[in-house]
Amino acid sequence: MASRILSKSNQLNSAGRILNQNYAASSRLFSSGSPPKVLKGDEMLKNIFLDVKRKFETAIGVLRTEKITIDPEDPAAVKNYANVMKTVREKADLFSESQRIEYTIQSRTQGIPDARTYLITLKEIRIRRGLNDELGAEALMMDALEKVEKDIKKPLMRDDKQGMALLTAEFDKINKKLGFKKEDLPKYEEELELKISKAQLELLKKDAIEAMETLKKREEFKDEEPADVKSLDIRNFI
């Protein structure tokens, strides 16, 4: 999302104008004459709008001050971009990708009674988030569930403490086999953020090159050489 916002400066300016116009219209509405009776739903929508506006302005404020180098092949540039996005999230109170995934899992799986549907839902979430199961962990977890259900001779329900303990023990074996450790979770989260940052820089680079190629087709720019994408300063377009 951040890369798309940054690469479309006209859209960014338009979004800012729309926010300002809507905010001004709302201010006039609530300040002229006697204030109208505010319904609970209206108040909720107003608060959501103001919260989104605040987050947007906070994020843009950070991006106006931080230098970003559009070079997805340079690990230092990727790391710097990841740090900038981390600052944006912290100041604008936004989820990281791992936090967003965790929230999605909690909200989507709430109320699922059985372990099999739970694992199937996790797979659906992974696919929708565009994440790859490169190590085949899902198949191993499903095999573990099959083993536990064969032992207990019935479908495993999530409120079955003994059965879930058996499944957790099997998952621990899988994690050990794959080399996963709970204490390494922060490292895995950082690796995920770096992968996302690289992908976003690649989108930025692609959008910048396409924009320059489009401009070069215009008569007034036909003799100009396209700029090196790495030399572009995004702050000049915000």
N, C-alpha and C positions, 0 to 999 in steps of 0.2 A: 504494500500500500504506500509506504514512504517513497519508494522509487518511482511509482506512478505519479504521485503528487509532484515530486521534484522535477520530473521530466516534462511535465505539461504546465509550463509557466502561465500560459493564457488561462488554462482551467483553474490554476491556483488563484490568479488575480480575480477571476470571475467568482470563485467560491468565496473569496474574501468580501467581495462586493455584495454578494447575496446574503452572507452572514450579517454584514453591517446594515443592509436594507431591512432584513427581517427583524433585526434587533431594534432598529429605529421605529419600525412600524409597530412593534409590540409595545415599545415605550410610549408612543403616542396613544395607543389604544388604552393603556392602563392609566395614563395621566390626564386625559381629557374628560372633564366633567366628573360625575360621580363614578367611581370604579364599578365595573360590572361584577356580578356575582361569579366567583371563580369555582368551577366544578372541580371535583377531586381529580378527574382524568385530565382536565386542562392544566391543573397545577403540576401534575406529574410530567406531562409533555413539555411544559415550560421549563421545568427543572432539568429534564433530559437535554433539551436544546441548549440551555445555558452551560451545562456540563460539557457537552460536545464542543461548543464554541470555545470554552476555556481550554480544553485539551488541545484543540486545533491551534489556537493562538500561542499556547505554551510551546508546542512542538515546533512551530514556525520560528518562534523566537530563538530556540536552540539552533536550528538549522541556519539561521542568519549569521551566527557567530562561529560555527564550527567549519573548518576546512575539510572537504571531502575530495579525495582523489579518485577519479573514475578509472580504476585499473584492477579489474577482477583477478588478473593473473599475478598481482603483487600481494603476497601474504601480509605485508605491512599495511598496505592500503585497505585490505579486507578487514584486518584487525582494527584499524582506526575507524572504519565505517561502523563496525560492530560496536565499538565504544561510544560513538556518537549516537547510534540508535538506542543504546542502553541509557545514555543520559536523557534522551527524549522520553523514553518510557518512564524513567524514575521521576522526572520533573512533571510530566503530564499524567502520571498515575495510570499507565497503560500496562497491559499484560505482556510478558515475554512470550515467545512461541511455546516454550515448555509449560508455562503457566496457563496459556490459552488451551493447550491440549489437555492439561489436567482438569481445567474447568469443564471442558467439553465432555470428558469422560465421566466426571461426576454428575453432570446434568443429564447426559444421555443414558446412563446406566442406573440412575436412581429408580428404584422400584422393580428392577429386573430380578425375578426370584431365583432363577437357576444359573448355574455356572456356565453351561453351554451357550445360552443366549448372550450372557455377559461377554464371553470370548468372541463370539461372532460379531457383537456390537463393537468391540475393540478393533476388530479387523476392518469393519466398515469405516470407523473413524480414521484409522490409519490411511486407508485408500483415499478418502475424501480430503485428508490433509496433504496428500501427495508424498507420503513417507514410504520408503522402501523397506521391506523385511529382508534385508540382504543375507542374514544368517539363518533364515528359516525358523525363527523362534516361535512363530504362531503354530506351525505344524507340530513342533515339539510340545508346545503347551496343550494342543488338542489331543496329542497322543497320551500325555500325562493324565488328562481328564478321562479319556477312554479307559486307562488303567485303573484309576480310582473308582469310576462307576462300575467297572467289572468286579472290583473287589467288594464294593458295598451292595452290588446287585440292584441298583436303582439309580435314577437320575440324581445328580448331585445338586442339592439346593444350597443357596448361599447362607441360609440360616442354620445349616447343619455344621456345627462347630467341629465335630470330629472329622467329618468328611472334608471340610475345607482345610483342616490342619494337615490331612494327608496330601491334599492337592498342593498346599503351600510347600510342603517338604519336597514334593516332586519338582516344583518350580525352582526351589533352591538348588536342586541337582542340575537343572537346566542352566541356571545362571552360572554355576561353577564350571560347567562344561563349556559354556560360551565365553567364560572369562569376565563375567559381569560381577561387580561388587557394589554394594549399596553406598559405600564410602566414596565411590568414584562418580556418583550421580552428578555432582557439580561439574566435573570434567566432561561428562556426556552432554550436559546442557550447554556448556560453552562450545563444544564441537558443533552442536546443532545450530547455535546462533551464528557461528562462523560460516557454516554451509549456507544458511539463509542469507547472510550478508553478501556472500560471494554471488549468489543467484540474483540478488537485488542489484548489485553493481553491474552484473551482466545485462540486466534489463535496462539500466540507466545508459550503459554504453550503446546498446542496440538502439534505444530511442534517440540518443544524441546523434548517432551516425545517420539514422533514417531522416532526422530533421535537417541535417546538413546536406544530405543528398537531395532532399526536396527543394531546399533553397537554391542549390546549385543549378537546378533546372530553370530558375527564373533568370531573365535576361540580365538584370543588374548584378547577379552574382556568378555568371557563367565563367568569368576569368579569375575568380578567387579560388585559392586552394583551401580545401577543408582543414579546419584546425585539428590538431592532435587532441583526441578526446581527453587524454590525461591532463592537458593544459587548461581545460575548462574549469571555471570556478562556479559551482552551483549557486553560491550566495549572490552572484550577479543576476540570477534569474528569479529570485524570490522577492 
